[in-house]
Amino acid sequence: MAKNVTHKILEAHLVEGELVPGKEIGIRIDHTLLQDATGTVAMLEFESLGIDKVRTELSAQYVDHNLLQTDNKNADDHKFLQTAAARYGIHFSMPGNGVSHQVHMERFGAPGKTLLGADSHTPGAAGVSMLGIGAGGLDVALAMAGYPYYLSCPNVLGVRLTGRLPDWVSAKDVILEMLRRYDVKGCIGKIIEYYGPGVASLSATDRETIGNMGTETGATTSIFPSDKRTREYLIAQGRGEAWVPLAADEGATYDEYAEIDLSKLEPLIAKPSSPGNVVAVREAAGTKVDQVIVGSSVNSSFRDLMVAAKMLEGRRVHPNTSFHVNPGSRQVLENVYHAGGLLAFLTTGARVHEPGCQGCIGMGQAPGTNEVSLRTFPRNFPGRSGTKDDKVYLCSPETATAAGLTGVITDPRELGKEMAYPRIEDPKEYKIDSRSIIFPSPELSRTEIVRGPNIRPLPSLEPLPDRLTAEVVLKVSDNISTDGIMPAGNRVLPLRSNIEALSAFVFSQIAPDFAKDCKAVQGPVAVVGGENYGQGSSREHAALAPRYLGVRVKIAKSFARIHKSNLCNFGILPLTFRNPVDYELLNKGSRIVLPDLRKRIERGDREIPVELAGQTIITLLDVSDRQRKHLLAGGTLNYVKEQLMVQV
């Protein structure tokens, strides 16, 4: 039977279940990825399993989020992560070496392998035809311990690409076109596989951009075939031996189909405050722009930065616009320097920052009050920049740089009247320096782990009670992101390893008194949500910190994939309304009762009745048998520890 690329990789890694859409499967994970904002808790979770060394082919820990050292917390966390990585056989990428996705693709990514990352943009690994999936830190910790990763078998959306991108249009516009069509939840439960003659025109880093931001459509991941362009990239990285060909068989089919003619695309832009709010740049043209940022998690490759550098060369940034450059890695910055791009940035008035996520996670670079910021980032959720009521647009490096030159949103094709489009060729051989990566060794395995005062033990979590009585403390609308649940930024991110302190910020942007209200209840708490609840980041803190405050059940119209999994991991019931109109019946202050809860979950009931003021509404618990066991135990870690004790 002819197979597509997705099924080839999944089949080669399948350890439990069948490749039937909607059924739970378990797959073997080759590589894992942690970054510092998720890595501290994930490392504590891994430690608690009592395993002496990681059991993957390769595990890596990156420091790319919490780079600002305004006090001891981030520096202490970095030392904890470095010493823990040494102790357990994990590759450690030092602060300033670059963004996890960019560096992993450069130094470790390989076609046909699986990568599980505690970062929702892990699907950027599609750039080298690696099946990268974002997950909560606990799922990654378990994969590091050799456990399979479990997920609902996705449908495969085959997107046929034809043609070639015209001048002033780039890979960012391809994924913005996907978001224009599918919005932020149109690809939930799907893997996007790109194929067709247009694929060959896209470089490996173009594909990374598309895969990285495919997360914003709700997709589980994205994948490209491994072809001549993949091989060229790996050879240029000095890793040609990692290349293997990988393509869909002739006659392979997909569950769904779409087609994009690259030659017909135009510059696109996502308006505030959703990656799915996409329009043509020409429709937003003329809007005054105060800040521009090129780089960070996506569009931070050599090609992306050099396009901006060449557009700026010999010119000056508009005096009313602040222009920032966030390289994706130290390697990118070094190669841009040798190609003359760094001098162009410096002489044009741009501000060049150290390689890292920076403003993408709200770690600095916040725009001013009522200012417009154009960014090549993957997300523009409300307040994510660090500024309340921010006005953040998402666009390509070409569109961002055009605005940097003119001071207003400008269709970059307009610049074609005065400058040639800078088509950038990737280096045949990248300048490579891996000295900022500490590789595992037998000697380092004897390292003593250093714990600063901000590294606190994980909170204990109680099993699910027989009967649950809870009070609704908060009701929210559709598309609430994990940024809305657990904010990022330089005030909050340094507390990621201190759940007690972190919990004070849960829902702080939406309901500033949420933590205080939870404590006032002095009992189990419920939260009610709309569609696509928990979209965005993989941060498990958006489940763990609410659980610490007493949240035991969330009832929503629908959940985003990673957040739903994280809720199960930490013993919070993810219930959905059987009848969406019942959403209107629940409000802040509502007292709800879930009778015979343990019995219903144990026997596999899908329908879970919720008693409310003399009436009963029916909710649905759509989880696997495995997740039911974890919910009953009060969380995945409790369950796994119980099983390890039984084995001993």
C-alpha positions in Angstrom: 0.0 0.0 0.0 1.4 3.4 -1.0 2.3 5.5 2.1 2.7 9.2 2.8 5.7 10.5 4.7 3.7 11.0 7.9 2.6 7.3 8.0 6.1 6.1 7.1 7.6 7.9 10.2 4.8 7.0 12.5 4.8 3.4 11.4 8.5 3.1 12.0 8.2 4.4 15.5 4.9 2.8 16.5 5.0 0.8 19.8 1.4 0.8 20.8 -2.0 1.1 19.0 -2.9 1.3 15.3 -2.7 4.2 12.8 -6.4 4.9 12.9 -7.3 8.5 13.2 -8.7 9.4 16.6 -7.3 6.3 18.3 -4.5 6.6 20.8 -1.1 5.6 19.7 2.3 5.4 21.4 5.4 6.2 19.5 9.1 5.8 20.2 10.9 9.1 20.6 14.5 9.5 19.2 15.3 13.0 20.3 14.0 15.2 23.1 14.3 19.0 23.5 13.9 21.2 26.6 14.3 24.9 26.9 14.9 26.8 30.1 11.4 28.1 30.6 10.0 24.6 30.6 13.2 22.7 31.4 13.5 23.4 35.2 10.2 21.6 36.1 10.7 18.9 33.4 14.1 18.2 34.9 12.7 17.9 38.4 10.1 15.6 37.0 12.7 13.4 35.3 14.8 13.4 38.5 11.8 12.2 40.5 11.6 9.0 38.4 15.0 7.9 39.9 16.5 7.0 36.5 20.3 7.3 36.3 20.6 8.5 32.7 18.4 9.5 29.7 17.3 6.6 27.6 16.9 8.4 24.2 19.2 8.5 21.2 19.8 12.2 22.0 18.4 14.7 24.5 19.2 18.4 24.5 18.6 21.2 27.0 18.6 24.8 25.5 18.8 28.1 27.3 17.1 30.5 25.0 14.1 32.1 26.9 15.1 33.4 30.3 18.2 35.3 29.1 17.7 38.5 31.1 19.5 38.2 34.4 17.8 40.9 36.5 18.5 39.0 39.7 19.8 35.6 40.7 16.9 33.5 39.6 17.6 33.0 35.9 21.3 32.5 36.5 20.6 30.0 39.2 18.2 28.1 36.9 20.8 28.0 34.2 23.4 26.5 36.5 20.8 23.9 37.7 20.0 22.9 34.1 23.7 22.8 33.1 24.7 20.5 36.0 21.6 18.3 35.7 22.2 17.9 32.0 25.8 16.9 32.7 24.6 14.4 35.4 22.0 12.7 33.2 23.7 12.6 29.8 22.0 15.5 28.1 23.5 17.9 25.6 23.5 21.5 27.0 23.4 24.6 24.8 24.7 27.6 26.7 22.8 30.9 27.1 23.3 33.0 24.0 24.0 30.0 21.7 20.6 30.3 20.2 16.9 29.3 19.9 16.3 25.6 20.5 14.6 25.0 17.1 17.3 26.7 15.1 20.2 25.1 17.0 18.7 21.6 17.0 18.1 21.8 13.3 21.7 22.9 12.7 23.5 20.5 14.9 21.3 17.4 15.5 18.2 17.2 13.3 17.9 14.2 11.0 15.3 13.1 8.4 12.8 10.5 9.5 13.5 10.7 13.2 11.0 11.8 16.0 11.6 14.8 18.2 9.5 15.6 21.3 10.0 19.1 22.6 8.7 21.0 25.6 8.1 23.9 23.3 5.1 24.1 21.0 7.2 25.3 18.0 9.2 22.0 18.0 7.4 21.2 14.6 10.0 23.6 13.1 12.1 20.3 12.8 10.1 19.8 9.6 12.9 21.8 8.0 15.0 18.7 8.0 12.1 16.3 7.6 12.0 15.4 11.3 8.7 14.7 12.9 8.8 17.2 15.7 6.0 17.4 18.2 5.4 19.9 21.0 4.3 18.6 24.4 4.2 19.4 28.0 7.4 19.0 30.0 6.2 15.9 31.8 5.6 14.1 28.6 9.1 15.0 27.5 10.6 13.9 30.9 8.9 10.5 30.4 10.3 10.2 26.9 13.7 11.0 28.3 13.1 8.0 30.6 12.4 5.8 27.7 8.6 5.8 27.8 6.6 6.1 24.5 4.8 9.4 23.7 1.1 9.0 23.5 -1.2 11.0 21.3 -4.4 10.6 19.4 -3.6 9.4 15.9 -4.0 12.5 13.7 -5.6 12.9 10.3 -3.1 13.8 7.6 -3.8 17.0 5.6 -1.9 16.8 2.4 -1.0 20.3 1.0 0.1 20.2 -2.6 2.5 23.1 -3.4 3.0 24.2 -7.0 4.8 27.1 -8.6 7.5 29.2 -7.1 7.4 32.2 -4.7 7.6 35.6 -6.5 9.9 38.4 -5.5 9.0 40.0 -2.1 7.1 36.9 -1.0 8.7 34.3 1.2 8.0 31.3 3.4 6.3 33.3 6.1 3.6 34.2 3.6 3.0 30.5 2.9 2.2 29.8 6.5 0.2 33.0 6.8 -1.8 31.8 3.9 -2.5 28.5 5.8 -3.6 30.6 8.8 -5.8 32.8 6.5 -7.6 29.6 5.4 -7.6 27.5 8.6 -7.3 30.1 11.4 -6.0 29.0 14.8 -8.0 25.9 15.3 -8.7 24.6 11.7 -6.0 22.0 11.9 -6.5 20.6 15.4 -6.0 16.8 15.3 -4.1 17.0 12.0 -0.6 16.6 10.7 0.1 18.9 7.8 2.2 17.2 5.1 3.5 19.3 2.2 4.2 17.7 -1.1 4.2 18.5 -4.8 6.5 20.2 -7.3 6.6 23.5 -5.4 8.4 21.9 -2.4 11.7 21.8 -4.3 11.7 25.6 -4.5 11.7 25.9 -0.7 15.0 25.7 1.2 15.4 23.8 4.5 15.1 27.0 6.5 12.0 28.1 4.5 10.5 24.8 5.5 11.5 25.4 9.2 9.5 28.6 9.1 6.4 26.9 7.7 6.7 24.0 10.1 7.4 26.1 13.2 4.4 28.4 12.7 2.1 25.5 11.6 1.6 25.1 15.3 -0.6 28.2 15.2 -3.2 26.4 13.0 -3.7 23.9 15.9 -1.8 21.2 14.0 -0.1 18.4 15.8 2.9 18.9 13.6 4.0 19.5 10.0 6.4 17.5 7.7 8.2 17.9 4.4 9.9 15.2 2.3 13.6 14.8 2.6 15.0 15.7 -0.8 17.9 17.4 -2.5 17.3 20.6 -0.6 17.5 18.8 2.7 20.7 17.1 1.7 22.2 20.4 0.6 21.5 21.9 4.0 22.9 19.0 6.0 26.1 18.9 3.8 26.4 22.7 4.4 26.2 22.0 8.2 28.9 19.4 7.9 26.5 16.6 8.6 25.8 15.1 5.2 25.9 11.6 6.7 22.7 12.3 8.5 20.7 12.6 5.2 18.4 9.9 4.1 15.8 10.3 1.3 12.2 10.3 2.4 9.2 10.9 0.2 5.6 9.8 -0.1 5.1 6.8 -2.3 3.6 7.3 -5.7 -0.1 7.1 -5.3 0.0 7.8 -1.6 -3.3 9.3 -0.3 -4.2 11.8 2.5 -7.2 12.2 4.7 -7.8 15.7 3.5 -6.4 17.8 0.6 -5.4 21.4 -0.1 -3.4 23.2 -2.7 -1.3 26.4 -2.7 0.1 27.9 -5.9 3.2 29.6 -4.6 3.4 31.9 -7.6 0.0 33.5 -6.7 0.8 34.4 -3.1 1.2 38.0 -2.1 2.7 39.5 1.1 0.4 38.8 4.0 0.2 40.0 7.6 -1.6 38.9 10.8 -3.2 41.8 12.5 -3.7 42.1 16.3 -4.2 40.0 18.3 -4.3 36.5 16.7 -2.0 34.7 14.3 -5.2 33.8 12.4 -6.3 37.4 11.8 -4.6 37.4 8.3 -5.0 40.0 5.6 -3.0 41.2 2.6 -0.3 43.7 3.6 -1.8 46.1 1.1 -5.0 46.2 3.1 -3.1 47.4 6.2 -0.7 49.7 4.4 -0.1 53.1 5.8 -0.4 52.2 9.4 2.3 54.0 11.5 4.9 51.5 12.8 6.9 52.2 16.0 8.8 49.0 16.4 10.1 46.2 14.1 11.7 43.0 15.1 13.2 40.4 12.7 14.2 37.0 14.1 13.6 35.1 17.3 11.8 31.7 17.3 11.0 31.9 13.6 12.5 33.7 10.6 15.8 33.9 12.4 17.9 31.9 9.9 20.8 33.2 7.8 18.5 33.7 4.8 15.9 35.7 6.8 18.5 38.0 8.4 20.4 38.6 5.2 17.3 39.6 3.3 16.7 42.3 5.9 20.4 43.3 5.9 20.5 43.7 2.1 17.3 45.7 2.1 18.8 48.0 4.7 22.2 48.2 3.2 23.2 51.8 2.4 20.0 53.2 4.0 18.8 54.2 7.4 16.0 53.0 9.5 13.1 55.5 9.7 13.8 57.9 12.6 10.4 57.1 14.3 10.8 53.3 14.1 13.0 51.1 16.4 14.5 48.2 14.4 15.6 45.1 16.3 17.4 41.9 15.1 17.2 38.7 17.1 19.5 36.0 15.4 18.3 32.4 15.7 21.7 31.1 16.7 25.3 32.1 17.3 26.1 30.3 14.0 23.6 32.4 12.1 25.1 35.6 13.6 28.6 34.5 12.7 27.6 33.6 9.1 25.7 36.9 8.7 28.8 38.7 9.9 31.1 37.0 7.3 28.5 37.9 4.6 28.6 41.5 5.5 25.1 41.6 7.0 26.1 42.6 10.5 27.8 45.8 9.3 24.7 46.7 7.3 22.6 46.3 10.5 25.0 48.4 12.6 25.4 51.3 10.1 21.6 51.5 9.3 20.6 52.0 13.0 19.4 48.6 13.8 19.7 47.1 17.3 21.3 43.6 17.2 20.6 41.4 20.2 22.1 38.1 21.4 20.7 35.0 19.9 17.5 33.9 21.7 13.8 34.3 21.9 13.8 37.7 23.5 10.6 39.6 22.8 8.8 36.6 21.4 8.3 35.4 25.0 7.9 38.8 26.5 11.5 38.8 27.7 12.3 42.4 26.9 11.6 44.4 23.7 8.1 45.3 24.9 6.5 48.1 22.7 5.4 51.4 24.2 1.9 52.4 25.1 -0.4 52.4 22.0 2.6 51.6 19.8 2.4 49.3 16.8 5.0 46.5 16.5 5.7 44.5 13.4 7.4 41.2 14.2 8.4 38.1 12.3 7.4 36.0 15.4 4.9 33.2 15.4 2.4 34.6 18.0 0.7 37.9 18.8 -1.7 36.9 21.6 -2.9 39.8 23.7 -0.3 41.1 26.1 2.3 38.5 25.1 4.7 41.3 24.2 4.7 42.5 27.8 2.6 45.5 27.1 -1.1 45.6 28.0 -3.4 46.2 25.0 -0.5 45.8 22.6 -0.8 46.1 18.8 1.4 43.4 17.4 1.4 42.3 13.8 3.1 39.2 12.4 4.8 39.3 9.0 7.7 38.2 6.8 11.2 39.7 7.1 10.6 41.5 3.8 7.4 43.2 5.1 9.0 44.0 8.5 12.0 45.6 6.9 9.9 47.6 4.5 8.1 49.1 7.5 11.5 49.7 9.2 12.5 51.8 6.2 9.3 53.7 5.6 7.9 54.0 9.2 4.5 52.6 8.1 3.2 49.2 7.1 4.3 48.9 3.5 3.7 46.2 0.8 7.4 45.3 0.2 6.7 45.0 -3.5 6.5 48.8 -3.5 10.2 48.9 -2.7 10.8 47.0 -5.9 10.6 50.3 -7.7 13.8 51.5 -6.1 15.7 48.3 -5.2 16.2 44.8 -6.6 14.8 42.0 -4.5 17.6 40.4 -2.6 17.4 36.7 -3.3 19.7 35.1 -0.8 21.5 31.8 -1.4 22.3 29.7 1.7 26.1 29.1 2.2 27.5 26.0 0.6 29.4 25.5 3.8 28.3 27.2 7.0 30.9 28.4 9.4 30.4 26.0 12.3 31.4 26.4 16.0 29.9 23.9 18.4 31.9 25.0 21.4 28.8 26.5 23.1 27.3 23.1 23.3 28.5 20.9 26.1 28.3 17.2 25.0 27.7 14.4 27.5 30.6 12.3 28.8 31.3 9.7 31.4 33.3 12.2 33.4 30.4 14.8 33.4 28.0 12.1 34.7 29.6 12.5 38.1 28.7 16.2 38.2 26.9 17.3 41.4 23.7 19.2 40.6 23.6 22.8 41.8 20.3 24.0 43.1 19.7 27.7 43.8 17.0 28.9 46.3 14.5 29.3 43.5 14.6 25.5 42.7 11.7 24.2 44.8 10.3 20.7 45.1 7.3 19.7 42.9 4.0 20.1 44.8 2.3 16.9 45.9 -1.0 16.2 44.1 -3.9 14.4 45.7 -5.8 11.6 43.9 -9.2 12.3 42.5 -12.0 12.1 45.1 -15.0 9.8 44.8 -17.3 12.8 44.6 -16.2 16.3 43.5 -17.8 19.5 44.7 -16.3 22.6 43.2 -17.0 26.3 42.7 -16.6 28.1 39.4 -14.0 30.9 40.0 -13.6 32.0 36.4 -15.5 31.9 33.1 -13.6 32.8 29.9 -14.5 33.1 26.2 -13.1 31.4 23.1 -9.4 31.0 22.1 -7.9 31.6 25.5 -4.2 31.0 25.1 -1.8 29.5 27.6 -0.3 33.1 27.7 -3.7 34.2 29.1 -3.7 31.4 31.6 0.0 31.5 32.7 1.7 34.7 31.4 5.3 34.8 30.3 7.5 37.9 30.5 10.5 38.9 32.6 8.5 39.1 35.9 7.0 35.6 35.6 9.4 33.4 33.6 12.1 33.4 36.4 9.6 31.7 38.7 9.0 28.6 36.6 10.8 26.4 39.0 8.9 27.8 42.0 5.3 26.8 41.6 4.1 28.4 44.8 5.4 31.8 43.7 4.4 31.3 40.1 0.8 30.5 41.0 0.2 34.1 42.0 0.2 35.0 38.3 -2.3 32.5 37.0 -4.9 34.4 34.9 -3.4 37.6 36.1 -3.9 39.4 32.7 -7.6 38.3 32.5 -8.7 38.1 36.2 -6.1 39.7 38.5 -7.8 38.3 41.6 -7.9 34.7 40.4 -5.3 33.3 42.8 -6.9 35.2 45.7 -10.3 33.9 44.7 -9.1 30.3 44.6 -7.7 30.5 48.1 -10.9 32.1 49.4 -12.9 29.1 48.2 -10.9 26.7 50.4 -11.8 23.7 48.3 -11.8 22.4 44.8 -12.1 25.0 42.0 -13.6 24.9 38.5 -12.9 27.0 35.4 -15.2 27.3 32.4 -14.0 28.1 28.9 -15.1 28.4 25.3 -13.7 27.0 22.1 -10.0 26.1 21.6 -9.3 26.6 25.3 -5.5 26.6 26.0 -4.2 27.3 22.5 -0.6 28.3 22.0 2.4 27.5 24.1 3.1 24.0 25.5 3.8 25.4 28.9 2.6 22.8 31.4 2.7 25.5 34.1 -0.7 26.6 32.7 -2.0 23.3 34.2 0.4 22.7 37.1 0.0 26.2 38.7 -3.8 26.2 38.5 -3.8 22.7 40.0 -1.7 24.1 42.9 -4.4 26.7 43.5 -7.1 23.9 43.7 -8.4 23.7 40.2 -9.7 20.1 39.7 -12.0 20.5 36.7 -12.1 22.6 33.5 -15.3 22.6 31.4 -14.9 24.0 27.9 -16.5 23.9 24.5 -13.2 22.4 23.2 -9.6 22.2 24.2 -6.3 22.7 22.4 -4.3 19.4 22.1 -1.3 20.1 24.2 -3.1 21.8 27.0 -5.7 19.0 27.3 -2.9 16.5 27.6 -1.2 18.7 30.3 -4.5 18.9 32.2 -4.6 15.1 32.3 -1.0 15.0 33.3 -1.7 17.0 36.4 -5.0 15.5 37.4 -7.4 18.2 36.2 -10.5 16.9 34.5 -10.8 18.3 30.9 -14.6 18.1 30.3 -16.4 19.4 27.3 -20.1 20.4 27.0 -22.2 17.8 25.2 -24.6 20.7 24.4 -22.5 23.9 23.9 -25.5 26.0 25.0 -25.0 24.7 28.5 -22.0 27.0 28.6 -24.5 29.8 29.4 -25.7 28.0 32.5 -22.3 28.2 34.3 -20.9 31.5 35.8 -18.5 32.7 38.4 -19.8 31.6 41.7 -21.7 28.5 40.4 -21.5 25.5 42.7 -21.2 22.2 40.9 -21.2 18.6 42.0 -19.8 15.6 40.1 -21.3 12.5 41.8 -19.8 9.1 41.7 -16.9 10.6 39.8 -14.2 7.9 40.4 -16.7 5.1 39.6 -17.7 6.7 36.3 -14.1 7.3 35.3 -13.0 3.8 36.3 -15.8 2.1 34.3 -15.0 4.2 31.2 -18.0 6.5 31.1 -17.8 9.2 28.5 -20.7 11.1 29.8 -20.1 12.8 33.1 -23.1 14.5 34.7 -22.6 17.8 36.5 -25.2 18.9 39.0 -26.0 22.6 39.1 -28.6 24.3 41.2 -31.2 21.6 40.9 -30.5 20.7 37.3 -28.0 18.4 35.6 -25.9 19.1 32.5 -24.0 16.4 30.7 -20.4 16.9 29.9 -18.0 14.6 28.0 -14.7 13.1 29.1 -12.9 12.2 25.8 -9.6 10.8 27.1 -7.9 7.4 26.7 -8.0 4.6 29.2 -4.4 5.5 30.0 -5.3 9.1 30.8 -8.2 7.9 32.9 -5.8 6.0 35.2 -3.6 9.1 35.4 -6.6 11.3 36.3 -7.7 8.9 39.1 -4.1 8.9 40.5 -4.1 12.7 40.7 -1.7 13.0 37.8 0.7 11.2 35.5 3.7 11.4 37.8 1.8 9.8 40.7 0.7 7.0 38.4 4.1 6.3 36.9 5.8 6.3 40.4 3.2 3.8 41.6 4.0 1.5 38.6 7.7 1.8 39.2 7.2 0.8 42.9 5.2 -2.2 41.8 8.0 -3.2 39.4 10.5 -3.0 42.1 
